[in-house]
Amino acid sequence: MSLKHDLTNGIISLVIGVAITKYTAGDEESYDLSDVLLSVAVASFFSGFFTSYFAGDK
């Protein structure tokens, strides 16, 4: 696959991860939601990107 395909998978993973985290986050939590969303965004992007990169046809 191409780098464009890998980036697309990373972005899709990022959007899904952030959306689910934002939707399920409670208001009474003691953490800062923006920090959590940033952490989820980075982890989700790299997870989707590298899964696509290493599992793709070479």
DSSP file (Angstrom, degrees, kcal/mol; ACC not computed):
  #  RESIDUE AA STRUCTURE BP1 BP2  ACC     N-H-->O    O-->H-N    N-H-->O    O-->H-N    TCO  KAPPA ALPHA  PHI   PSI    X-CA   Y-CA   Z-CA
    1    1 A M              0   0    0      0, 0.0     2,-0.2     0, 0.0    55,-0.0   0.000 360.0 360.0 360.0 169.0    0.0    0.0    0.0
    2    2 A S     >  -     0   0    0      1,-0.1     4,-1.9     0, 0.0     5,-0.1  -0.507 360.0-110.7 -96.6 166.1    1.0    3.6   -0.3
    3    3 A L  H  > S+     0   0    0      1,-0.2     4,-2.6     2,-0.2     5,-0.2   0.844 118.3  60.1 -62.3 -33.8    1.9    6.1    2.4
    4    4 A K  H  > S+     0   0    0      1,-0.2     4,-2.2     2,-0.2    -1,-0.2   0.908 104.9  48.2 -61.4 -42.2   -1.4    8.0    1.5
    5    5 A H  H  > S+     0   0    0      2,-0.2     4,-2.2     1,-0.2    -1,-0.2   0.903 111.4  50.1 -64.5 -42.1   -3.4    4.9    2.4
    6    6 A D  H  X S+     0   0    0     -4,-1.9     4,-1.9     2,-0.2    -2,-0.2   0.903 111.1  48.7 -63.9 -42.3   -1.5    4.4    5.7
    7    7 A L  H  X S+     0   0    0     -4,-2.6     4,-2.4     2,-0.2    -1,-0.2   0.889 109.1  53.6 -64.3 -39.4   -2.1    8.1    6.6
    8    8 A T  H  X S+     0   0    0     -4,-2.2     4,-2.5     1,-0.2    -2,-0.2   0.922 108.5  48.9 -62.0 -44.0   -5.8    7.8    5.8
    9    9 A N  H  X S+     0   0    0     -4,-2.2     4,-2.2     1,-0.2    -1,-0.2   0.881 110.7  51.6 -63.3 -37.4   -6.1    4.8    8.1
   10   10 A G  H  X S+     0   0    0     -4,-1.9     4,-2.1    38,-0.3    38,-0.2   0.902 111.0  47.0 -64.4 -41.3   -4.3    6.7   10.8
   11   11 A I  H  X S+     0   0    0     -4,-2.4     4,-2.5     2,-0.2    -2,-0.2   0.897 110.9  51.3 -68.6 -40.4   -6.7    9.7   10.5
   12   12 A I  H  X S+     0   0    0     -4,-2.5     4,-2.3     1,-0.2     5,-0.2   0.924 111.2  48.3 -61.9 -43.7   -9.7    7.4   10.5
   13   13 A S  H  X S+     0   0    0     -4,-2.2     4,-2.6     1,-0.2     5,-0.2   0.897 110.5  52.5 -61.9 -40.7   -8.5    5.8   13.7
   14   14 A L  H  X S+     0   0    0     -4,-2.1     4,-2.6    30,-0.2     5,-0.3   0.939 110.3  46.7 -59.8 -49.4   -7.9    9.2   15.2
   15   15 A V  H  X S+     0   0    0     -4,-2.5     4,-2.4     1,-0.2     5,-0.2   0.917 114.4  46.7 -62.7 -44.9  -11.4   10.4   14.5
   16   16 A I  H  X S+     0   0    0     -4,-2.3     4,-2.3    -5,-0.2     5,-0.2   0.933 114.2  47.6 -64.1 -45.7  -13.1    7.3   15.8
   17   17 A G  H  X S+     0   0    0     -4,-2.6     4,-2.1    -5,-0.2    -2,-0.2   0.916 114.9  44.3 -62.9 -44.9  -11.0    7.2   19.0
   18   18 A V  H  X S+     0   0    0     -4,-2.6     4,-2.7    -5,-0.2     5,-0.2   0.905 113.3  51.3 -67.7 -41.1  -11.5   10.9   19.8
   19   19 A A  H  X S+     0   0    0     -4,-2.4     4,-2.3    -5,-0.3    -2,-0.2   0.922 112.3  45.2 -63.4 -44.4  -15.2   10.8   19.0
   20   20 A I  H  X S+     0   0    0     -4,-2.3     4,-2.2    -5,-0.2    -1,-0.2   0.904 114.4  48.9 -67.0 -40.7  -15.8    7.7   21.3
   21   21 A T  H  X S+     0   0    0     -4,-2.1     4,-1.1    -5,-0.2    -2,-0.2   0.925 113.1  46.7 -64.1 -44.5  -13.7    9.2   24.1
   22   22 A K  H  < S+     0   0    0     -4,-2.7     3,-0.3     1,-0.2    -2,-0.2   0.900 113.8  49.2 -63.5 -40.9  -15.5   12.6   23.9
   23   23 A Y  H  < S+     0   0    0     -4,-2.3    -1,-0.2    -5,-0.2    -2,-0.2   0.870 116.9  39.7 -67.9 -37.5  -18.9   10.9   23.8
   24   24 A T  H  < S+     0   0    0     -4,-2.2    -1,-0.2    -5,-0.2    -2,-0.2   0.527  87.7 113.0 -93.6  -5.5  -18.3    8.6   26.8
   25   25 A A     <  -     0   0    0     -4,-1.1     2,-0.2    -3,-0.3    -3,-0.0  -0.446  60.8-136.1 -70.0 137.2  -16.4   11.0   29.0
   26   26 A G    >   -     0   0    0     -2,-0.2     3,-0.6     1,-0.1    -1,-0.1  -0.568   8.0-132.6 -90.9 157.5  -18.2   12.0   32.1
   27   27 A D  T 3  S+     0   0    0      1,-0.2    -1,-0.1    -2,-0.2    -2,-0.0   0.723 101.5  60.6 -79.0 -22.2  -18.5   15.6   33.5
   28   28 A E  T 3  S+     0   0    0      2,-0.0    -1,-0.2     0, 0.0    -3,-0.0   0.389  76.5 120.4 -89.7   4.8  -17.6   14.6   37.0
   29   29 A E    <   -     0   0    0     -3,-0.6     4,-0.1     1,-0.1    -4,-0.0  -0.304  62.9-136.2 -70.4 153.9  -14.1   13.2   36.2
   30   30 A S  S    S+     0   0    0      2,-0.1     2,-0.2     3,-0.0    -1,-0.1   0.384  75.2  88.4 -93.4   4.4  -11.1   14.8   37.8
   31   31 A Y  S    S-     0   0    0      1,-0.0     2,-0.6     2,-0.0    -2,-0.1  -0.615  85.8-104.3-101.0 162.5   -8.9   14.9   34.6
   32   32 A D    >>  -     0   0    0     -2,-0.2     4,-1.7     1,-0.2     3,-0.6  -0.767  26.0-149.3 -85.3 118.9   -8.7   17.6   32.0
   33   33 A L  H 3> S+     0   0    0     -2,-0.6     4,-2.8     1,-0.2     5,-0.2   0.826  93.3  58.6 -61.9 -34.4  -10.6   16.3   29.0
   34   34 A S  H 3> S+     0   0    0      1,-0.2     4,-2.0     2,-0.2    -1,-0.2   0.879 106.2  48.9 -65.4 -36.1   -8.4   18.2   26.5
   35   35 A D  H <> S+     0   0    0     -3,-0.6     4,-2.1     2,-0.2    -1,-0.2   0.901 112.4  48.3 -67.3 -40.4   -5.3   16.3   27.7
   36   36 A V  H  X S+     0   0    0     -4,-1.7     4,-2.6     2,-0.2     5,-0.2   0.924 111.3  49.7 -65.4 -44.4   -7.1   13.0   27.5
   37   37 A L  H  X S+     0   0    0     -4,-2.8     4,-2.4     1,-0.2    -1,-0.2   0.879 110.2  51.1 -64.2 -37.2   -8.4   13.7   24.0
   38   38 A L  H  X S+     0   0    0     -4,-2.0     4,-2.3     2,-0.2    -1,-0.2   0.918 111.0  48.1 -64.7 -43.1   -4.9   14.7   22.9
   39   39 A S  H  X S+     0   0    0     -4,-2.1     4,-2.4     1,-0.2     5,-0.2   0.916 113.3  47.1 -62.9 -43.9   -3.5   11.5   24.3
   40   40 A V  H  X S+     0   0    0     -4,-2.6     4,-2.8     1,-0.2     5,-0.3   0.890 110.5  53.5 -65.0 -39.4   -6.1    9.4   22.6
   41   41 A A  H  X S+     0   0    0     -4,-2.4     4,-2.4    -5,-0.2    -2,-0.2   0.932 111.5  44.0 -62.2 -46.6   -5.6   11.2   19.3
   42   42 A V  H  X S+     0   0    0     -4,-2.3     4,-2.3     2,-0.2     5,-0.2   0.945 117.2  45.1 -64.5 -48.2   -1.9   10.5   19.3
   43   43 A A  H  X S+     0   0    0     -4,-2.4     4,-2.2     1,-0.2    -2,-0.2   0.905 114.5  48.6 -63.9 -41.8   -2.2    6.9   20.3
   44   44 A S  H  X S+     0   0    0     -4,-2.8     4,-2.6    -5,-0.2     5,-0.2   0.912 111.0  50.1 -66.1 -42.8   -5.1    6.2   17.9
   45   45 A F  H  X S+     0   0    0     -4,-2.4     4,-2.9    -5,-0.3     5,-0.2   0.957 113.7  44.0 -61.0 -50.5   -3.3    7.8   14.9
   46   46 A F  H  X S+     0   0    0     -4,-2.3     4,-2.6     1,-0.2     5,-0.4   0.874 112.4  53.8 -64.6 -35.9   -0.1    5.8   15.5
   47   47 A S  H  X S+     0   0    0     -4,-2.2     4,-1.8    -5,-0.2    -1,-0.2   0.952 114.5  40.0 -61.7 -49.4   -2.1    2.6   16.0
   48   48 A G  H  X S+     0   0    0     -4,-2.6     4,-1.9   -38,-0.2   -38,-0.3   0.902 117.7  49.1 -66.4 -41.4   -4.0    3.0   12.8
   49   49 A F  H  X S+     0   0    0     -4,-2.9     4,-2.5    -5,-0.2    -2,-0.2   0.958 115.5  40.3 -64.3 -52.8   -1.0    4.2   10.8
   50   50 A F  H  X S+     0   0    0     -4,-2.6     4,-2.6     2,-0.2     5,-0.3   0.818 112.2  55.8 -73.4 -29.4    1.5    1.5   11.9
   51   51 A T  H  X S+     0   0    0     -4,-1.8     4,-1.7    -5,-0.4    -1,-0.2   0.939 113.7  41.7 -62.4 -45.2   -1.1   -1.3   11.7
   52   52 A S  H  X S+     0   0    0     -4,-1.9     4,-1.0    -5,-0.2    -2,-0.2   0.893 115.3  51.4 -67.0 -40.2   -1.7   -0.3    8.1
   53   53 A Y  H  < S+     0   0    0     -4,-2.5    -2,-0.2     1,-0.2    -1,-0.2   0.935 117.8  35.0 -64.3 -48.4    2.0    0.2    7.4
   54   54 A F  H  < S+     0   0    0     -4,-2.6    -1,-0.2     1,-0.2    -2,-0.2   0.727 120.4  47.6 -84.2 -21.2    3.2   -3.1    8.7
   55   55 A A  H  < S+     0   0    0     -4,-1.7    -1,-0.2    -5,-0.3    -2,-0.2   0.557  91.4 105.1 -92.9  -8.9    0.2   -5.2    7.6
   56   56 A G  S  < S-     0   0    0     -4,-1.0     2,-0.3    -3,-0.1    -3,-0.0  -0.204  84.9 -89.6 -70.7 162.5    0.1   -3.8    4.1
   57   57 A D              0   0    0      1,-0.1    -1,-0.1     0, 0.0    -2,-0.1  -0.568 360.0 360.0 -71.9 129.3    1.2   -5.7    1.0
   58   58 A K              0   0    0     -2,-0.3    -1,-0.1    -3,-0.1    -2,-0.0   0.382 360.0 360.0-103.7 360.0    4.9   -5.1    0.4
